[in-house]
Amino acid sequence: MSPRKIILRELKRLEADAELLAVLRGYAKNETGTRLSAFGQAVLRAGFESRDEVTAADIAKLLDITPGAVSQHYSKFRAGG
């Protein structure tokens, strides 16, 4: 396979990944994009419960929120919320 075809194939794959990420971020926030939806909070909870494998920075990037926001949610989870 030519280098050009390999690059085009990989570019299409990256574009599909970016579209999926945009959809997930859309589900993770409310209509105005200012608060996390129930789905977004569930993703945060899953990240919190998998802290050994998923970093707070990774969750912040995934949801397009600040690491500080993730930290605040994690503090609530630790307190039993």
Phi and psi restraints in degrees (range 20) as a CNS / XPLOR table:
assign (resid 1 and name C) (resid 2 and name N)
       (resid 2 and name CA) (resid 2 and name C) 1.0 -73.3 20.0 2
assign (resid 2 and name N) (resid 2 and name CA)
       (resid 2 and name C) (resid 3 and name N) 1.0 153.6 20.0 2
assign (resid 2 and name C) (resid 3 and name N)
       (resid 3 and name CA) (resid 3 and name C) 1.0 -56.0 20.0 2
assign (resid 3 and name N) (resid 3 and name CA)
       (resid 3 and name C) (resid 4 and name N) 1.0 -38.1 20.0 2
assign (resid 3 and name C) (resid 4 and name N)
       (resid 4 and name CA) (resid 4 and name C) 1.0 -61.8 20.0 2
assign (resid 4 and name N) (resid 4 and name CA)
       (resid 4 and name C) (resid 5 and name N) 1.0 -44.5 20.0 2
assign (resid 4 and name C) (resid 5 and name N)
       (resid 5 and name CA) (resid 5 and name C) 1.0 -65.7 20.0 2
assign (resid 5 and name N) (resid 5 and name CA)
       (resid 5 and name C) (resid 6 and name N) 1.0 -38.8 20.0 2
assign (resid 5 and name C) (resid 6 and name N)
       (resid 6 and name CA) (resid 6 and name C) 1.0 -62.6 20.0 2
assign (resid 6 and name N) (resid 6 and name CA)
       (resid 6 and name C) (resid 7 and name N) 1.0 -45.4 20.0 2
assign (resid 6 and name C) (resid 7 and name N)
       (resid 7 and name CA) (resid 7 and name C) 1.0 -63.2 20.0 2
assign (resid 7 and name N) (resid 7 and name CA)
       (resid 7 and name C) (resid 8 and name N) 1.0 -43.9 20.0 2
assign (resid 7 and name C) (resid 8 and name N)
       (resid 8 and name CA) (resid 8 and name C) 1.0 -63.8 20.0 2
assign (resid 8 and name N) (resid 8 and name CA)
       (resid 8 and name C) (resid 9 and name N) 1.0 -40.1 20.0 2
assign (resid 8 and name C) (resid 9 and name N)
       (resid 9 and name CA) (resid 9 and name C) 1.0 -62.6 20.0 2
assign (resid 9 and name N) (resid 9 and name CA)
       (resid 9 and name C) (resid 10 and name N) 1.0 -45.1 20.0 2
assign (resid 9 and name C) (resid 10 and name N)
       (resid 10 and name CA) (resid 10 and name C) 1.0 -67.3 20.0 2
assign (resid 10 and name N) (resid 10 and name CA)
       (resid 10 and name C) (resid 11 and name N) 1.0 -36.3 20.0 2
assign (resid 10 and name C) (resid 11 and name N)
       (resid 11 and name CA) (resid 11 and name C) 1.0 -62.6 20.0 2
assign (resid 11 and name N) (resid 11 and name CA)
       (resid 11 and name C) (resid 12 and name N) 1.0 -42.9 20.0 2
assign (resid 11 and name C) (resid 12 and name N)
       (resid 12 and name CA) (resid 12 and name C) 1.0 -62.2 20.0 2
assign (resid 12 and name N) (resid 12 and name CA)
       (resid 12 and name C) (resid 13 and name N) 1.0 -39.4 20.0 2
assign (resid 12 and name C) (resid 13 and name N)
       (resid 13 and name CA) (resid 13 and name C) 1.0 -64.0 20.0 2
assign (resid 13 and name N) (resid 13 and name CA)
       (resid 13 and name C) (resid 14 and name N) 1.0 -43.8 20.0 2
assign (resid 13 and name C) (resid 14 and name N)
       (resid 14 and name CA) (resid 14 and name C) 1.0 -64.1 20.0 2
assign (resid 14 and name N) (resid 14 and name CA)
       (resid 14 and name C) (resid 15 and name N) 1.0 -39.6 20.0 2
assign (resid 14 and name C) (resid 15 and name N)
       (resid 15 and name CA) (resid 15 and name C) 1.0 -63.1 20.0 2
assign (resid 15 and name N) (resid 15 and name CA)
       (resid 15 and name C) (resid 16 and name N) 1.0 -40.8 20.0 2
assign (resid 15 and name C) (resid 16 and name N)
       (resid 16 and name CA) (resid 16 and name C) 1.0 -64.3 20.0 2
assign (resid 16 and name N) (resid 16 and name CA)
       (resid 16 and name C) (resid 17 and name N) 1.0 -41.3 20.0 2
assign (resid 16 and name C) (resid 17 and name N)
       (resid 17 and name CA) (resid 17 and name C) 1.0 -62.6 20.0 2
assign (resid 17 and name N) (resid 17 and name CA)
       (resid 17 and name C) (resid 18 and name N) 1.0 -41.5 20.0 2
assign (resid 17 and name C) (resid 18 and name N)
       (resid 18 and name CA) (resid 18 and name C) 1.0 -64.9 20.0 2
assign (resid 18 and name N) (resid 18 and name CA)
       (resid 18 and name C) (resid 19 and name N) 1.0 -38.9 20.0 2
assign (resid 18 and name C) (resid 19 and name N)
       (resid 19 and name CA) (resid 19 and name C) 1.0 -64.4 20.0 2
assign (resid 19 and name N) (resid 19 and name CA)
       (resid 19 and name C) (resid 20 and name N) 1.0 -42.8 20.0 2
assign (resid 19 and name C) (resid 20 and name N)
       (resid 20 and name CA) (resid 20 and name C) 1.0 -62.2 20.0 2
assign (resid 20 and name N) (resid 20 and name CA)
       (resid 20 and name C) (resid 21 and name N) 1.0 -43.3 20.0 2
assign (resid 20 and name C) (resid 21 and name N)
       (resid 21 and name CA) (resid 21 and name C) 1.0 -61.0 20.0 2
assign (resid 21 and name N) (resid 21 and name CA)
       (resid 21 and name C) (resid 22 and name N) 1.0 -41.5 20.0 2
assign (resid 21 and name C) (resid 22 and name N)
       (resid 22 and name CA) (resid 22 and name C) 1.0 -62.9 20.0 2
assign (resid 22 and name N) (resid 22 and name CA)
       (resid 22 and name C) (resid 23 and name N) 1.0 -39.8 20.0 2
assign (resid 22 and name C) (resid 23 and name N)
       (resid 23 and name CA) (resid 23 and name C) 1.0 -64.7 20.0 2
assign (resid 23 and name N) (resid 23 and name CA)
       (resid 23 and name C) (resid 24 and name N) 1.0 -46.5 20.0 2
assign (resid 23 and name C) (resid 24 and name N)
       (resid 24 and name CA) (resid 24 and name C) 1.0 -60.3 20.0 2
assign (resid 24 and name N) (resid 24 and name CA)
       (resid 24 and name C) (resid 25 and name N) 1.0 -42.7 20.0 2
assign (resid 24 and name C) (resid 25 and name N)
       (resid 25 and name CA) (resid 25 and name C) 1.0 -64.1 20.0 2
assign (resid 25 and name N) (resid 25 and name CA)
       (resid 25 and name C) (resid 26 and name N) 1.0 -36.3 20.0 2
assign (resid 25 and name C) (resid 26 and name N)
       (resid 26 and name CA) (resid 26 and name C) 1.0 -63.5 20.0 2
assign (resid 26 and name N) (resid 26 and name CA)
       (resid 26 and name C) (resid 27 and name N) 1.0 -41.9 20.0 2
assign (resid 26 and name C) (resid 27 and name N)
       (resid 27 and name CA) (resid 27 and name C) 1.0 -68.2 20.0 2
assign (resid 27 and name N) (resid 27 and name CA)
       (resid 27 and name C) (resid 28 and name N) 1.0 -28.2 20.0 2
assign (resid 27 and name C) (resid 28 and name N)
       (resid 28 and name CA) (resid 28 and name C) 1.0 -78.5 20.0 2
assign (resid 28 and name N) (resid 28 and name CA)
       (resid 28 and name C) (resid 29 and name N) 1.0 -13.6 20.0 2
assign (resid 28 and name C) (resid 29 and name N)
       (resid 29 and name CA) (resid 29 and name C) 1.0 -123.3 20.0 2
assign (resid 29 and name N) (resid 29 and name CA)
       (resid 29 and name C) (resid 30 and name N) 1.0 159.9 20.0 2
assign (resid 29 and name C) (resid 30 and name N)
       (resid 30 and name CA) (resid 30 and name C) 1.0 -72.3 20.0 2
assign (resid 30 and name N) (resid 30 and name CA)
       (resid 30 and name C) (resid 31 and name N) 1.0 -178.3 20.0 2
assign (resid 30 and name C) (resid 31 and name N)
       (resid 31 and name CA) (resid 31 and name C) 1.0 -59.5 20.0 2
assign (resid 31 and name N) (resid 31 and name CA)
       (resid 31 and name C) (resid 32 and name N) 1.0 -34.1 20.0 2
assign (resid 31 and name C) (resid 32 and name N)
       (resid 32 and name CA) (resid 32 and name C) 1.0 -86.6 20.0 2
assign (resid 32 and name N) (resid 32 and name CA)
       (resid 32 and name C) (resid 33 and name N) 1.0 -10.3 20.0 2
assign (resid 32 and name C) (resid 33 and name N)
       (resid 33 and name CA) (resid 33 and name C) 1.0 77.0 20.0 2
assign (resid 33 and name N) (resid 33 and name CA)
       (resid 33 and name C) (resid 34 and name N) 1.0 13.4 20.0 2
assign (resid 33 and name C) (resid 34 and name N)
       (resid 34 and name CA) (resid 34 and name C) 1.0 -100.5 20.0 2
assign (resid 34 and name N) (resid 34 and name CA)
       (resid 34 and name C) (resid 35 and name N) 1.0 -15.2 20.0 2
assign (resid 34 and name C) (resid 35 and name N)
       (resid 35 and name CA) (resid 35 and name C) 1.0 -134.3 20.0 2
assign (resid 35 and name N) (resid 35 and name CA)
       (resid 35 and name C) (resid 36 and name N) 1.0 155.6 20.0 2
assign (resid 35 and name C) (resid 36 and name N)
       (resid 36 and name CA) (resid 36 and name C) 1.0 -77.9 20.0 2
assign (resid 36 and name N) (resid 36 and name CA)
       (resid 36 and name C) (resid 37 and name N) 1.0 139.9 20.0 2
assign (resid 36 and name C) (resid 37 and name N)
       (resid 37 and name CA) (resid 37 and name C) 1.0 -79.6 20.0 2
assign (resid 37 and name N) (resid 37 and name CA)
       (resid 37 and name C) (resid 38 and name N) 1.0 178.6 20.0 2
assign (resid 37 and name C) (resid 38 and name N)
       (resid 38 and name CA) (resid 38 and name C) 1.0 -60.3 20.0 2
assign (resid 38 and name N) (resid 38 and name CA)
       (resid 38 and name C) (resid 39 and name N) 1.0 -37.2 20.0 2
assign (resid 38 and name C) (resid 39 and name N)
       (resid 39 and name CA) (resid 39 and name C) 1.0 -63.4 20.0 2
assign (resid 39 and name N) (resid 39 and name CA)
       (resid 39 and name C) (resid 40 and name N) 1.0 -45.6 20.0 2
assign (resid 39 and name C) (resid 40 and name N)
       (resid 40 and name CA) (resid 40 and name C) 1.0 -60.9 20.0 2
assign (resid 40 and name N) (resid 40 and name CA)
       (resid 40 and name C) (resid 41 and name N) 1.0 -40.6 20.0 2
assign (resid 40 and name C) (resid 41 and name N)
       (resid 41 and name CA) (resid 41 and name C) 1.0 -67.9 20.0 2
assign (resid 41 and name N) (resid 41 and name CA)
       (resid 41 and name C) (resid 42 and name N) 1.0 -34.1 20.0 2
assign (resid 41 and name C) (resid 42 and name N)
       (resid 42 and name CA) (resid 42 and name C) 1.0 -66.9 20.0 2
assign (resid 42 and name N) (resid 42 and name CA)
       (resid 42 and name C) (resid 43 and name N) 1.0 -37.4 20.0 2
assign (resid 42 and name C) (resid 43 and name N)
       (resid 43 and name CA) (resid 43 and name C) 1.0 -64.0 20.0 2
assign (resid 43 and name N) (resid 43 and name CA)
       (resid 43 and name C) (resid 44 and name N) 1.0 -43.4 20.0 2
assign (resid 43 and name C) (resid 44 and name N)
       (resid 44 and name CA) (resid 44 and name C) 1.0 -60.1 20.0 2
assign (resid 44 and name N) (resid 44 and name CA)
       (resid 44 and name C) (resid 45 and name N) 1.0 -44.3 20.0 2
assign (resid 44 and name C) (resid 45 and name N)
       (resid 45 and name CA) (resid 45 and name C) 1.0 -61.8 20.0 2
assign (resid 45 and name N) (resid 45 and name CA)
       (resid 45 and name C) (resid 46 and name N) 1.0 -43.3 20.0 2
assign (resid 45 and name C) (resid 46 and name N)
       (resid 46 and name CA) (resid 46 and name C) 1.0 -62.6 20.0 2
assign (resid 46 and name N) (resid 46 and name CA)
       (resid 46 and name C) (resid 47 and name N) 1.0 -40.4 20.0 2
assign (resid 46 and name C) (resid 47 and name N)
       (resid 47 and name CA) (resid 47 and name C) 1.0 -64.3 20.0 2
assign (resid 47 and name N) (resid 47 and name CA)
       (resid 47 and name C) (resid 48 and name N) 1.0 -40.3 20.0 2
assign (resid 47 and name C) (resid 48 and name N)
       (resid 48 and name CA) (resid 48 and name C) 1.0 -62.1 20.0 2
assign (resid 48 and name N) (resid 48 and name CA)
       (resid 48 and name C) (resid 49 and name N) 1.0 -42.7 20.0 2
assign (resid 48 and name C) (resid 49 and name N)
       (resid 49 and name CA) (resid 49 and name C) 1.0 -75.1 20.0 2
assign (resid 49 and name N) (resid 49 and name CA)
       (resid 49 and name C) (resid 50 and name N) 1.0 -13.6 20.0 2
assign (resid 49 and name C) (resid 50 and name N)
       (resid 50 and name CA) (resid 50 and name C) 1.0 -116.0 20.0 2
assign (resid 50 and name N) (resid 50 and name CA)
       (resid 50 and name C) (resid 51 and name N) 1.0 32.4 20.0 2
assign (resid 50 and name C) (resid 51 and name N)
       (resid 51 and name CA) (resid 51 and name C) 1.0 -56.1 20.0 2
assign (resid 51 and name N) (resid 51 and name CA)
       (resid 51 and name C) (resid 52 and name N) 1.0 -27.1 20.0 2
assign (resid 51 and name C) (resid 52 and name N)
       (resid 52 and name CA) (resid 52 and name C) 1.0 -70.2 20.0 2
assign (resid 52 and name N) (resid 52 and name CA)
       (resid 52 and name C) (resid 53 and name N) 1.0 -23.2 20.0 2
assign (resid 52 and name C) (resid 53 and name N)
       (resid 53 and name CA) (resid 53 and name C) 1.0 -111.0 20.0 2
assign (resid 53 and name N) (resid 53 and name CA)
       (resid 53 and name C) (resid 54 and name N) 1.0 -27.1 20.0 2
assign (resid 53 and name C) (resid 54 and name N)
       (resid 54 and name CA) (resid 54 and name C) 1.0 -125.2 20.0 2
assign (resid 54 and name N) (resid 54 and name CA)
       (resid 54 and name C) (resid 55 and name N) 1.0 124.7 20.0 2
assign (resid 54 and name C) (resid 55 and name N)
       (resid 55 and name CA) (resid 55 and name C) 1.0 -83.3 20.0 2
assign (resid 55 and name N) (resid 55 and name CA)
       (resid 55 and name C) (resid 56 and name N) 1.0 157.7 20.0 2
assign (resid 55 and name C) (resid 56 and name N)
       (resid 56 and name CA) (resid 56 and name C) 1.0 -60.8 20.0 2
assign (resid 56 and name N) (resid 56 and name CA)
       (resid 56 and name C) (resid 57 and name N) 1.0 -34.7 20.0 2
assign (resid 56 and name C) (resid 57 and name N)
       (resid 57 and name CA) (resid 57 and name C) 1.0 -64.1 20.0 2
assign (resid 57 and name N) (resid 57 and name CA)
       (resid 57 and name C) (resid 58 and name N) 1.0 -37.9 20.0 2
assign (resid 57 and name C) (resid 58 and name N)
       (resid 58 and name CA) (resid 58 and name C) 1.0 -64.3 20.0 2
assign (resid 58 and name N) (resid 58 and name CA)
       (resid 58 and name C) (resid 59 and name N) 1.0 -43.5 20.0 2
assign (resid 58 and name C) (resid 59 and name N)
       (resid 59 and name CA) (resid 59 and name C) 1.0 -63.8 20.0 2
assign (resid 59 and name N) (resid 59 and name CA)
       (resid 59 and name C) (resid 60 and name N) 1.0 -41.4 20.0 2
assign (resid 59 and name C) (resid 60 and name N)
       (resid 60 and name CA) (resid 60 and name C) 1.0 -60.5 20.0 2
assign (resid 60 and name N) (resid 60 and name CA)
       (resid 60 and name C) (resid 61 and name N) 1.0 -43.9 20.0 2
assign (resid 60 and name C) (resid 61 and name N)
       (resid 61 and name CA) (resid 61 and name C) 1.0 -64.5 20.0 2
assign (resid 61 and name N) (resid 61 and name CA)
       (resid 61 and name C) (resid 62 and name N) 1.0 -43.8 20.0 2
assign (resid 61 and name C) (resid 62 and name N)
       (resid 62 and name CA) (resid 62 and name C) 1.0 -59.1 20.0 2
assign (resid 62 and name N) (resid 62 and name CA)
       (resid 62 and name C) (resid 63 and name N) 1.0 -45.3 20.0 2
assign (resid 62 and name C) (resid 63 and name N)
       (resid 63 and name CA) (resid 63 and name C) 1.0 -89.7 20.0 2
assign (resid 63 and name N) (resid 63 and name CA)
       (resid 63 and name C) (resid 64 and name N) 1.0 -4.9 20.0 2
assign (resid 63 and name C) (resid 64 and name N)
       (resid 64 and name CA) (resid 64 and name C) 1.0 59.1 20.0 2
assign (resid 64 and name N) (resid 64 and name CA)
       (resid 64 and name C) (resid 65 and name N) 1.0 48.1 20.0 2
assign (resid 64 and name C) (resid 65 and name N)
       (resid 65 and name CA) (resid 65 and name C) 1.0 -127.8 20.0 2
assign (resid 65 and name N) (resid 65 and name CA)
       (resid 65 and name C) (resid 66 and name N) 1.0 170.0 20.0 2
assign (resid 65 and name C) (resid 66 and name N)
       (resid 66 and name CA) (resid 66 and name C) 1.0 -78.4 20.0 2
assign (resid 66 and name N) (resid 66 and name CA)
       (resid 66 and name C) (resid 67 and name N) 1.0 151.8 20.0 2
assign (resid 66 and name C) (resid 67 and name N)
       (resid 67 and name CA) (resid 67 and name C) 1.0 -58.6 20.0 2
assign (resid 67 and name N) (resid 67 and name CA)
       (resid 67 and name C) (resid 68 and name N) 1.0 -31.7 20.0 2
assign (resid 67 and name C) (resid 68 and name N)
       (resid 68 and name CA) (resid 68 and name C) 1.0 -63.0 20.0 2
assign (resid 68 and name N) (resid 68 and name CA)
       (resid 68 and name C) (resid 69 and name N) 1.0 -38.2 20.0 2
assign (resid 68 and name C) (resid 69 and name N)
       (resid 69 and name CA) (resid 69 and name C) 1.0 -65.1 20.0 2
assign (resid 69 and name N) (resid 69 and name CA)
       (resid 69 and name C) (resid 70 and name N) 1.0 -40.2 20.0 2
assign (resid 69 and name C) (resid 70 and name N)
       (resid 70 and name CA) (resid 70 and name C) 1.0 -62.4 20.0 2
assign (resid 70 and name N) (resid 70 and name CA)
       (resid 70 and name C) (resid 71 and name N) 1.0 -44.7 20.0 2
assign (resid 70 and name C) (resid 71 and name N)
       (resid 71 and name CA) (resid 71 and name C) 1.0 -59.7 20.0 2
assign (resid 71 and name N) (resid 71 and name CA)
       (resid 71 and name C) (resid 72 and name N) 1.0 -41.0 20.0 2
assign (resid 71 and name C) (resid 72 and name N)
       (resid 72 and name CA) (resid 72 and name C) 1.0 -62.7 20.0 2
assign (resid 72 and name N) (resid 72 and name CA)
       (resid 72 and name C) (resid 73 and name N) 1.0 -43.4 20.0 2
assign (resid 72 and name C) (resid 73 and name N)
       (resid 73 and name CA) (resid 73 and name C) 1.0 -65.7 20.0 2
assign (resid 73 and name N) (resid 73 and name CA)
       (resid 73 and name C) (resid 74 and name N) 1.0 -40.9 20.0 2
assign (resid 73 and name C) (resid 74 and name N)
       (resid 74 and name CA) (resid 74 and name C) 1.0 -62.8 20.0 2
assign (resid 74 and name N) (resid 74 and name CA)
       (resid 74 and name C) (resid 75 and name N) 1.0 -37.4 20.0 2
assign (resid 74 and name C) (resid 75 and name N)
       (resid 75 and name CA) (resid 75 and name C) 1.0 -62.6 20.0 2
assign (resid 75 and name N) (resid 75 and name CA)
       (resid 75 and name C) (resid 76 and name N) 1.0 -41.1 20.0 2
assign (resid 75 and name C) (resid 76 and name N)
       (resid 76 and name CA) (resid 76 and name C) 1.0 -63.6 20.0 2
assign (resid 76 and name N) (resid 76 and name CA)
       (resid 76 and name C) (resid 77 and name N) 1.0 -41.4 20.0 2
assign (resid 76 and name C) (resid 77 and name N)
       (resid 77 and name CA) (resid 77 and name C) 1.0 -63.3 20.0 2
assign (resid 77 and name N) (resid 77 and name CA)
       (resid 77 and name C) (resid 78 and name N) 1.0 -42.3 20.0 2
assign (resid 77 and name C) (resid 78 and name N)
       (resid 78 and name CA) (resid 78 and name C) 1.0 -63.0 20.0 2
assign (resid 78 and name N) (resid 78 and name CA)
       (resid 78 and name C) (resid 79 and name N) 1.0 -32.8 20.0 2
assign (resid 78 and name C) (resid 79 and name N)
       (resid 79 and name CA) (resid 79 and name C) 1.0 -81.4 20.0 2
assign (resid 79 and name N) (resid 79 and name CA)
       (resid 79 and name C) (resid 80 and name N) 1.0 0.8 20.0 2
assign (resid 79 and name C) (resid 80 and name N)
       (resid 80 and name CA) (resid 80 and name C) 1.0 98.7 20.0 2
assign (resid 80 and name N) (resid 80 and name CA)
       (resid 80 and name C) (resid 81 and name N) 1.0 8.1 20.0 2
